[in-house]
C-alpha cells in the first residue's frame, strides 16, 4: 500500500513537472487581471507609478500563440481627476504572437491615451517588451516578468521590470 502510494505520488509529481514546463511556454488565450510590482526601474523620474516598488494593476487581452492583437490596458486616471476624467493607457500589438507563445517573446506595443472623449489619435509611446512566463498549480494563473523599454519619439526614455501574476478572468 505504501509502495503504491509512493509510486502514485512520484508519477503525479512527474506529471506536474511536465505540465509546469509545458505551461511555461504559453498562457491560455483570454482576458487577464494583472497585479504586480515594479522590481527595477530607471523610469522613476518619468512617472512615480514607474518607480521601483510601485504597485501595478492592468488587464491583458491575450489572443493566444500565433494570433493577432494583444492588448495591455492600464488605468491612468489620476487622484486629481475631476468627474468624467477617466483615462486609460491602452497598448496594442497588431502583429502576431510567436507560435511558441508568450514566454521569451519580444513584442513592441503602441500605447495610446484613451479618455471619455474617445480613443487617442496617435501613439504617445512604444513599449518594447520581453516576457518570461512561469507555470503554476493552476492553468489559469501564471507568474510573469516583463522587461520593458519605454520609447518616446523613437528614442528610449527609460526601462523597468514588472513582476506579477496573470489571473485568467
C-alpha positions as CSV (number, residue, x, y, z in Angstrom):
1,X,0.0,0.0,0.0
2,X,2.8,2.5,1.0
3,X,4.8,1.5,-2.1
4,X,1.8,2.1,-4.4
5,X,1.1,5.4,-2.7
6,X,4.8,6.5,-3.2
7,X,4.7,5.3,-6.8
8,X,1.4,7.3,-7.4
9,X,2.9,10.4,-5.8
10,X,6.1,10.1,-7.9
11,X,4.0,9.7,-11.0
12,X,1.9,12.7,-10.1
13,X,5.0,14.8,-9.3
14,X,6.4,13.8,-12.7
15,X,3.2,14.8,-14.5
16,X,3.0,18.1,-12.6
17,X,6.6,18.8,-13.5
18,X,5.9,18.1,-17.2
19,X,2.8,20.2,-17.2
20,X,4.5,23.1,-15.5
21,X,7.2,23.0,-18.1
22,X,4.6,22.8,-20.9
23,X,2.5,25.6,-19.4
24,X,5.5,27.9,-19.0
25,X,5.7,28.1,-22.8
26,X,2.4,29.9,-23.1
27,X,-0.7,31.0,-21.2
28,X,-4.2,30.2,-22.3
29,X,-5.9,32.8,-24.5
30,X,-8.3,35.1,-22.7
31,X,-8.5,38.2,-20.6
32,X,-6.3,38.5,-17.5
33,X,-6.3,40.6,-14.4
34,X,-2.7,41.5,-13.7
35,X,-1.3,42.6,-10.3
36,X,2.4,43.1,-9.6
37,X,5.2,45.4,-8.6
38,X,8.0,47.3,-10.4
39,X,11.1,45.4,-9.3
40,X,13.7,47.5,-11.2
41,X,13.4,50.9,-12.9
42,X,15.1,53.9,-14.4
43,X,11.7,55.4,-15.1
44,X,11.0,56.9,-11.7
45,X,11.6,60.5,-12.9
46,X,9.3,59.9,-15.8
47,X,6.4,58.8,-13.5
48,X,6.1,57.9,-9.9
49,X,3.9,55.0,-10.9
50,X,7.1,53.5,-12.6
51,X,9.4,53.8,-9.6
52,X,10.9,50.6,-8.1
53,X,8.4,49.2,-5.6
54,X,5.3,50.8,-7.2
55,X,2.3,48.5,-7.4
56,X,1.0,47.6,-10.8
57,X,-2.6,46.8,-11.9
58,X,-3.6,46.1,-15.5
59,X,-5.7,44.0,-17.8
60,X,-4.3,41.9,-20.7
61,X,-6.3,40.6,-23.6
62,X,-4.1,37.7,-24.8
63,X,-5.2,36.2,-28.2
64,X,-3.0,33.1,-27.9
65,X,0.1,31.8,-29.7
66,X,0.3,32.8,-33.4
67,X,-2.7,35.2,-33.1
68,X,-3.1,38.9,-33.7
69,X,-3.8,41.9,-31.5
70,X,-2.6,41.5,-27.9
71,X,-3.8,44.4,-25.7
72,X,-2.3,45.8,-22.5
73,X,-4.7,48.2,-20.6
74,X,-3.6,50.2,-17.6
75,X,-5.8,52.5,-15.6
76,X,-4.3,56.0,-15.9
77,X,-6.9,58.2,-14.1
78,X,-5.1,60.3,-11.5
79,X,-6.2,61.0,-8.0
80,X,-6.6,64.7,-9.0
81,X,-9.0,63.8,-11.8
82,X,-12.4,65.5,-11.9
83,X,-15.7,63.7,-12.6
84,X,-15.7,62.5,-16.2
85,X,-11.9,62.3,-16.2
86,X,-11.5,58.6,-16.7
87,X,-8.3,57.8,-18.6
88,X,-6.7,54.5,-19.7
89,X,-3.4,53.7,-21.3
90,X,-4.1,51.2,-24.0
91,X,-1.2,49.5,-25.6
92,X,-1.8,47.5,-28.8
93,X,0.4,44.9,-30.6
94,X,-1.0,44.4,-34.1
95,X,1.5,41.7,-35.0
96,X,1.2,38.0,-34.3
97,X,2.3,36.5,-31.1
98,X,5.1,34.0,-31.8
99,X,3.8,30.5,-32.4
100,X,5.9,29.3,-29.4
101,X,3.8,31.5,-27.1
102,X,4.4,34.4,-24.8
103,X,7.4,33.0,-22.9
104,X,10.6,34.7,-24.2
105,X,8.6,36.7,-26.7
106,X,9.9,40.1,-27.6
107,X,6.9,42.3,-28.5
108,X,6.6,46.0,-29.3
109,X,3.3,47.7,-28.3
110,X,2.0,51.1,-29.5
111,X,0.4,52.9,-26.5
112,X,-2.4,55.4,-26.6
113,X,-4.2,57.5,-24.0
114,X,-7.9,56.9,-24.2
115,X,-10.4,59.1,-22.4
116,X,-14.1,59.7,-22.0
117,X,-13.8,61.7,-25.2
118,X,-12.6,58.7,-27.1
119,X,-9.5,56.8,-28.2
120,X,-6.2,58.6,-28.6
121,X,-5.5,59.5,-32.2
122,X,-1.7,58.8,-32.2
123,X,0.6,56.7,-30.0
124,X,2.1,58.5,-27.1
125,X,4.9,55.9,-26.7
126,X,6.0,52.4,-27.5
127,X,6.8,49.6,-25.1
128,X,9.5,47.2,-26.2
129,X,8.9,44.2,-24.0
130,X,10.4,40.8,-23.3
131,X,8.2,38.3,-21.4
132,X,9.2,35.5,-19.1
133,X,6.3,33.2,-18.0
134,X,6.3,30.8,-15.1
135,X,3.9,27.9,-14.6
136,X,1.5,27.4,-11.7
137,X,-0.6,24.8,-10.0
138,X,-3.5,26.3,-11.9
139,X,-3.5,26.8,-15.7
140,X,-5.5,30.0,-15.1
141,X,-2.7,31.6,-13.0
142,X,0.8,32.4,-14.2
143,X,3.8,34.4,-12.9
144,X,5.0,36.8,-15.5
145,X,8.1,39.0,-15.6
146,X,8.2,41.7,-18.2
147,X,11.3,43.8,-19.1
148,X,10.1,47.0,-20.7
149,X,11.9,49.8,-22.5
150,X,9.7,52.9,-22.9
151,X,10.3,54.6,-26.3
152,X,9.2,58.2,-26.8
153,X,9.8,60.0,-30.1
154,X,11.7,57.0,-31.4
155,X,14.3,57.2,-28.5
156,X,14.5,55.0,-25.5
157,X,13.3,57.1,-22.5
158,X,13.9,54.6,-19.7
159,X,13.4,50.9,-18.8
160,X,11.8,48.9,-16.0
161,X,10.9,45.4,-15.0
162,X,7.4,44.4,-13.7
163,X,6.9,41.1,-11.9
164,X,3.4,39.9,-11.1
165,X,0.6,37.4,-11.5
166,X,-1.7,37.0,-14.5
167,X,-5.1,35.5,-13.5
168,X,-7.4,34.4,-16.2
169,X,-10.9,36.0,-15.8
